Structures are given as structure tokens and as C-alpha cells.
Amino acid sequence: MTVSYDGSGYSGYQKQGGFRTIQSELERAITEINNNKPVEIYSSGRTDKGVHAINQKIHFDLNMDISLYNLREAINSKIPDDIYVKSIEEVDEDFHARYSVIAKEYIYIINLGEFNPIERNYVYQYNKPLDLVNMERALQYFVGEHDFSSFTKPDDSKKNFVRNIRIVNLKKHDNDKVTITFVGNGFLRYMVRNMVGTIIEVGEGKRKSEDLYDIISSKDRTKAGIMAPACGLYLKDVYY
């Protein structure tokens, strides 16, 4: 199942008791369609509070006689209009939305122009110029396989902080917006937002682009920059 959602009204993707989440809304709808027999869904990964998704991938098992078209229509009729099921397809028994992932693509959008209240939940309103040349130069230090401990929430239970970033790029649009793209085999919690926050500090002149080498090598979260706001982050696609 491919799902798009506006994360601004949710406490993230993952179920949490007493909080409105993407997972809880989808499971409620699918369970209702399944004659109230509980259905658990599995995503490619959780997104945090305020983060959006263009093509989140989810799988679940359902044993009932219903066409994929009717299932999609039924789910969409029972979920809030800030979540939308774009498509549903049958997959092999051994497919897993999370563990079968080859790569994920995230984008982060920044507004360098005048504050836009309409877009405040969907674009980071930085509203000042940035040195995009140095930012683009700094981004290249993320490419390849690295230990990204400097860019995630310290978590003693996680033993492997190594990820492989295959593509990074920065694009300036005519409307004063900047889109930063990351494609990699996986991302740690807060990793993209912490990388963007650090890159913004390069754009502000607070850091040099070559500082990224030492920050990555340090494996120390305190050496990196602040975390960029959730509003500008989108899970754009998941590849299998």
C-alpha cells in the first residue's frame, strides 16, 4: 500500500497510546473493513511528529474477498482527509515493507524568501539568504558509507549507526525555495533533520564545508548542528 499524508496534525507515524498517529488511523479503518477483526500494518519506517510522506509504503495481511480497488476506496472513505491511500497491490508472502527496502529518498524544503504563513507547516520558513554553494559542497561529505552517530539521537540500544548515502543534491527554485534530496539505504532517527541543520549552519557561515569531515569522524552528536524543524521534511519514496 502506497500512502501519502500530511503529518502536521499527528504525533508521528507510529502508534502511541492516547495520541493521534498515522498508523492508528489506518489500522482502525482496515480493522473496521475486516469485520472488526484486528489488522496490524507494517511500514517502511516511522516518520516523526510533523513529518510528511509522499509515498510511504505499508504492508498488511488481509483474508477477505474484496478487490484491490474496492479495498482502496473503502480505506479512503474511513480515514481523515490528511491521509490518502494512493494504491494497493498484492505482494509475495516474503515481502516486508521495512526489511525488504533497498533505498529511501527524503527531501527537505526551505524557504529563503519572505515568510509564508500558508506554508508554515510544509516548508521550513528560514526566510533569509544562505550560501548555497558552500552548502552544496558540504553535502558531498555525506556521500558514501559512514557512521552517522553525529547525526542521530543517542541510543545505547542501537549498535549499528553505519548507513550508505548514495545521492545528495541541492536545488534552488525560482520561488526562493531550496530542496535538499537524500537517497540512502537507510536513515537513523532525526538523521536527515540533523544533517540539514548542520548544512544550514554552513550556509550561515558558522561552519566551513570541510568541517563536515571532522563532524562525521567524531561520531559525537554534540559536534553537529541543531536539528532542522520537522515541517520541511518529506519521505518522498521507498525503493524495493
Order of alpha helices (4+ residues) and beta strands (2+ residues): beta-alpha-beta-beta-alpha-beta-beta-beta-alpha-beta-beta-beta-alpha-alpha-beta
